[in-house]
């Protein structure tokens, strides 16, 4: 069980003055739950993930996973960033193996994951040769190869075309269901969140805190353009216009900022 | 605006390196051009030797005979080996220390501020001064000679590597951090590869500088090595001897560059092709 309680999180803005990014944010997730965090740009979504992932420790608050605050020795958190962030000097397989121990089991897992994502033919290719979509698949395999208890995803499918992004979402859901990981998925795209989440947490504008939680009971598999998703999307916009004002400006539901 | 979908280019990595020049050197097609250039050089040399007909400019044949004689007597190989050993040790020392200091200065701003003045000083002290002082302080021995050469080179290695350390991609370092990679693996597989172009640039310029300084060091305070021999030939006005040693030495430099540095660089930057 993931338990996040951030009292205050500030960081220096460009002028050096402290900017209050998050305040009084509470968020919990059950084991294996897929939680989407939705909020307008600049509401502190990425900051939240960096805090949870231990990349940013300058925070008043706590993050617990399975009852214990996690330490540097915690090896079961996967992280997917907005960009693929692969090491260009390592091959596809080496990139995935980079984050594991070198055991035979890890090798096998890496190969299986890459094969499941249709990358079996490019194991020895360098990332610079791959398309953006393929690079994200490698990053997705890298996130799952460690068999994470918690997977943090920071708008991982932005700037992809619609079919590529949908394919990646389907792969993500498939691997998530197989792994039983808890997922914290940050996005500013409500339709994407509706297509993926068990529960959506809406953040306010900065300083960010959870202002609405929305459990979803839609059947899987689903896609952002499914009728049920569309209907729920329209209903939400009608019901919470002020809350979602920052999110409604995305007419085709998929993104290209 | 985000870049378009499926743009395949990952972020650029340190652009600085001798790559364009290297590419130009590689194609096989211009091999005959190089041979022609070498032949033209020899022809001009021969022509000048004829024209001046002076003992101060011996023709190529004389010099090559001299190379053969010096090689047969083992004088040339011995002195050459001694000089190369000094070059190798001084080079290794300068690269290791320079890279360490450069990485540290690129990483910690305080240290950078602290050492920057020394660095400027180090860059601007004439090689001759370092050499003289080292001999005066540490005696006329090999250790002093090597320290003097290394001290001349370290500042330029520091400057180049520091540039690389400053350009390290924080986003890739975050990946290492997020996945809790062990320190050693983070250093060797995430950090160091980003410095490779800078290290290679430092190595190339370092080698060419160190060759030259080692000869001066030998001339001033050693009783063996190519520099010492050149000085002797100079005293005896033995120009054929000077040219013979110079030619062989230059050939060795070329071989090291072509057989060691270039293949190494190609291997390390294979992923870019």
Interface residues (C-beta under 8 A of the other chain):
Chain A: X53 X54 X55 X72 X73 X74 X75 X77 X78 X79 X81 X83 X84 X85 X86 X87 X88 X89 X90 X91 X98 X99 X126 X127 X128 X129 X130 X131 X132 X133 X135 X142 X146 X152 X158 X159 X160 X161 X164 X256 X257
Chain B: X1 X2 X3 X4 X5 X6 X7 X8 X9 X10 X11 X13 X171 X172 X174 X175 X177 X178 X179 X180 X181 X185 X189 X190 X193 X196 X271 X272
